[in-house]
Amino acid sequence: MTNLFEVQETNKMIEESNLDVRTITMGISLLDCCGTDVDDVCERIYRKITTKAEHLVEVGRQIELEYGIPIVNKRISVTPISLVGASCCHEPADFVKIAHTLNDAALKVGVNFLGGYSALVSKGMTPADRMLIESIPQALSQTQLVCSSVNVGSTKTGIDMDAVRLLGEKICETAELTRDQDAIGCAKLVVFCNAPDDNPFMAGAFHGVTEGDAVINVGVSGPGVVKRAIEEVRGKDFGVLCETIKKTAFKVTRVGQLVAQEASRRLNVPFGIIDLSLAPTPAIGDSIAEILEEMGLERVGAPGTTAALAMLNDQVKKGGIMASSYVGGLSGAFIPVSEDHGMIDAVLNDALSLEKLEAMTCVCSVGLDMIAVPGDTKPSTVSGIIADEMAIGMINQKTTAVRLIPVPGKSVGDSAEFGGLLGYAPIMKVNPFSCEAFIARGGRIPAPVHSFKN
Amino acid sequence: MKKTIITVIGKDRVGIIATVCAFLAEHNINILDIDQSIVQGFFHMMMIVDANKTDKDFAELAAQLAKVGEGIGVQIKMQHEDIFNVMHRI
């Protein structure tokens, strides 16, 4: 039977170590909203989202109250809009119309983000994909809650370098259109390689075409809980350290599984997956950098950082996998710079560079995330950074992503303010040498040899 | 039967258990188990209760109970037992 010690341990995790469920994300298929008239399609999209997700926020709040566990975000992901709008959108402005509809639907149901303004172009772009990408700067600057992602590569298909080049330009345009808010539009845009269909985390969530009509995916978190646990084993060997992380990840994930099952039951929507991620927030004690530093690094970015992160990521998965029947999404440690005060401090102290972050992305779940760079960074350089990150994902058969924010009018030494969960970010130095001729080539990088497994 | 856990934490004083129990009785909530201790002058109590026969909804009860706690200077939380079971039992 439940005892006082266990109750106190759980409640201490919640109250003192920021244990929370980071997000309940409802995936909604919009494939049945397709049509030939854009206004009709918008109407169907609005109706479907506001019907399916009508009770999402309310149910989230009920679960929070009944179990005493905070559920920070309630969100929606939808079918990539380039597919939904393909038969009715004849110019980028038509896609922007859909973006406004998505924003209105998100406001109506009360979620804090809606993802899926997306295109999947890992091998090539259809005219609709290209139009959607062209429309991203307008869509993200004119809406608040819509998030966009583009999958430009995969291990099976290689990398679509035409899309990489186009996105370099669109990221810079998005920055320019939202310059009065430190280019916040770019914080809502992710470029992926090997994007998962069931990721519940923003800005990269979309409801893949392999999914059912609607699904509940849950993202757990808890960097503070892991940090507190490993404080108890300071100085002990790696075996003890790994065991401690694993046990903690197990407990955190079990709570996520409970919340997911309850939400699924109450909303009468099937449960999809738990995403086992350690997602930081700008709050003190909710940081991945602090975990790595607790392991014995003076600052994150110091030699040993990649090894420490690799171990952390692996133990979180090993602990979490047994706690949930269905694991998916990104599942690993996130290392966004702006959302983690430890990362910000490391950048300010010159301990952490863009190049070291790139190395770290080889062993953790996502990629170059929420990194502010100088506003005069050339579009081809942004494309070059994306290409590097996509290559890491393609070769290592993992998801990688880039969420880069060229902040207009700012340079190294300044910082960009985004507010809320997005935090603030010091502008990081970018290698000044050009890759323009490389990016200008066009075409695609073929799939690597180890993708031929059939 | 779905069980509910009530935790009470705060500075020790006369009448904490009496106040909490009176509230529970008033709302037809049956106490199944109590575990209580004083650590360095701080009162810790955990109760396992059956709140299935009460006519109020969970959120309302939890809010009222928290208010009762404020009145006597302690923090009171009410949670479904499942969250502790999933975390500590395989």
Interface residues (C-beta under 8 A of the other chain):
Chain A: M1 T2 N3 L4 E6 V7 Q8 E9 T10 N11 Q62 L65 E66 Y67 G68 I69 K251 R254 V255 Q257 L258
Chain B: K3 I5 T7 D33 D35 S37 H44 M46 I48 F58 A59 A62 K77 M78 Q79 H80 E81 D82 I83 F84 N85 V86 M87 H88
